[in-house]
C-alpha cells in the first residue's frame, strides 16, 4: 500500500520536526545542567527580559501587520490571514505572560510592554499581504533561533524548560508563515474556520500557568495526525 500525505499532514509534520529539534536541544541542556554549579535564578533575568522584549515586539508586529492586511481587497485572503495572525499574536501574548511570571517569581522585574513594533527600514511603504507574511516569518525565524541559542546560557532548569517549550512553537510559526509567504501552501475555507488549529498550542509542554494550551493537553490531535494508507 502507498502512504498518502495530505498537504495538511505534510505541513504539520514539518512543524513537528521543528519542535523536535528544540526538544533535542532541551534534552542536551537538561543533561548538561546536572554537572553545572548551583543555579542562580536572578542570573537569568537579563536573558528572560530580552526574550520578553522579543515577544512584546512580536505582539506589536502582528498588530501593525493586521492594519496593512485589513486593506486587502480579496476578502478570503484578508480574513484568513487576519485570523491566523490574531491566533499567533495571542500565543505571543501567552509567551510574554509566562516569561514575565517567571521573572517576577524569581525576584526580578519584567520589562513593560512596548506598543511600537520594530520594523526594518527596508520594509516597503506600500506593503502587500505577502510583505507582511515575510516580515512576520523573518521575526519568527529569528525568535526560533534565539530561543535555541540562549537555552544553553540560562542557569536554571525552570527557565530552560520554558525557553524550550516556547522555542518549539516559534519554529512552528516560522514554518507556517514561510510556506504561506512563498505560496507553497494555500489557505482554504477550513483555515479560516479553524485558525486555532494552525499551530494549535502556545507551548510544547505545560508552562504551569492557568488558561494556557500545550501539546500534551491536546490528545484530540493524536487521531488527526495519524497517517493513513490505502
N, C-alpha and C positions, 0 to 999 in steps of 0.2 A: 504494500500500500504506500501511496505517496502522501507525505505530510504537507498539508497546505497551510500557509501562514497568511492571515488576512493583514491588510495594512495596519489595522488597529493593533493586532498582536505583535507585528514587527516593531511598531513604534514603542509599545510597552516593553518589549524585550530589550530594545536599545536603551531605554530609560533605566531598566533594572540593572543592566550591565554597568551603567554609570554609577548607580547606587552601590553595586557590589565592590567597585574599585574603592569607594570611600570607606566601606566597611572593612576591606582588607587593610587599608591604612590604619583604621581604628584598632584592628586586631594587633597589628605590629606595635602601635603606640601602647596598647594595653600590656603587651608582653614586656616591652622595654621599661615601662614605668615601675615594674616590680623591683628593678635594681637601682632605681633613682633615689636620691635623698628624700627626706620627709617633705611632702609638697606644701607650698605656701599659697593658699587661695588668693591672697592680696597681690601676689606677683603676677597673677593672670588678669588683673583688672584692665591694664592698658590694652592687652590683646582683645579682650572681650568688648571693650568700648570701641575699639577700631572696627570690629565686626558689627557692632550695634550701629555705628555710623553708616556702614555699608548697607545694612538692612533698611535704615531710615531713607537712605538715598534710593534704594530700590522702590520703596513705597512712593516716594515723591516722583520718581521717574515714570512709574506706571500711571500716576495721576496726570502728569504732563502729557504722556503719550496718549492717554484716553481723550484728552481735549483735541488732539490732532485727528485721531481716528473718528471721533464724533462728526467730523466734517465730511467723511467718506460718503459718496452718493449711492454706492452699492449697499443696499440695506442688509443683505445677507452677510457680506463681508464685515461691514461695520458692527452689526450686532454680535456676530460670533467672536470677533477679535476683542470687543469690549467685554464680553462675558468671560473669556479666558483671562484677559488682563486683570479684571476685577478679582477673579479667583486667585491668581498668582499674587496679586497685591495683598489680599487677605492673609495668604500664607507668609508673606514677608512680615506682616504685622504680628503674626503669631511668633515668628522667629525673634523679632525685636523684643516682644514681651518676655520670652523665655530668657534671652540674654540679659535683659535689664533685671529680671528677677534674680538671676544667679549672681550678678554683680552686687545687688543690694543685700542678698542673703549672706554674702561673704564680707560685708562691711564696706563695700565700695559705693561710689556714686555714679549711677548711669548717666550718660550724656543725654541732653534733651533733644527732642525731635526737630529736625530742620525741614521746613516745608519746600525749600527750593532744591530742585534736582540738579545734580552736577551733569550738565550737558556739554559734550565736547564741541569745540569751535567749528569742527568740520561737519557738524550736523546741519543738513540743508534747511534754509529758511522756509522754503515751501516744501515741507516734508510730506512724504506719502505714507500709507499704511505699512508698506514694506520697509521704509526707512525706520519707522517706529519699532517694527519687529526686530530689525537688525540691531538697533541700539539696545533694546531690551536683552536680546540674545548675547550681545557682547558683554553687558554688565553681569548677566547670569554666568557666563563663561569665566569671567574674572573672579566672581564670587566663589564658584566651584573650586577653582584653582587655589584661591586664598584659603579657603576652609581646610583643604588638604595640607597646604603648606604650613599653616600655623598649628596644625594638630600636634606636631612634634615639639612645639615650643611651650605649650601650656604645662603647668606643673601638677594639676590635679586630675584625677580620673573623672570627676563630675564634669569639669569643663570639657575634657576630651570627648566624653560621651555625647554631650550636647553639640559640640562642634561637628563631630562625625555625623550625627543624626540630621543636622541642618544641611551640611555639605552635600549629602546624598540627594537631597531634594533640589538644591540649587543646580546640580548636574542634570536632573530630570527637566527642570525649567529650561535650561540651555538647549537640550536636545529637541524638545518640542518647538521652541521658538526658532531654532536654526532650521529645522525641517520645514516649518511654515514659511519662513522668510525666503528660503531658496526654492519654494514650490515643490518640494519633494513629497509633501503630503498636502492634501486639500481638505479644509474643514467642510463638514456636511451639516445637514439639519440636526443630526444627532449630537454633533459637537456643541451646538448652541443649547440644545435641550438638556444636555448632561455635562455642562462645562466643569462641574465639580469633580468629575471623574478624570479630567485631564490633569495628571499628577494628583491623585486622589487624597494624599495625606501630606500634611505640613512637615512631618518629622518621620524619620525612618523608624526610630524607637521612641518609647514613651518618655517625654521630657519631664513628666511629673507635675504638669500644670493642668488645671481644670479646663474643659472646653477646647481641647486640642485633639487633633487627629494624627495617628501614626499608623504605619503599615501593619504592625502586629494587631491592630484593632480593626482590621478590615478583612475578616475571613471571607466575606462575600466575593472578594476578588479571586480567591483560590480557584473557584469554578470558572470564572470568566477568563482567567489566564491559561486554563488548561488547553494544551494543543490538541487539535482534532486531526484525525486521519480518516481517509476514505479509500 
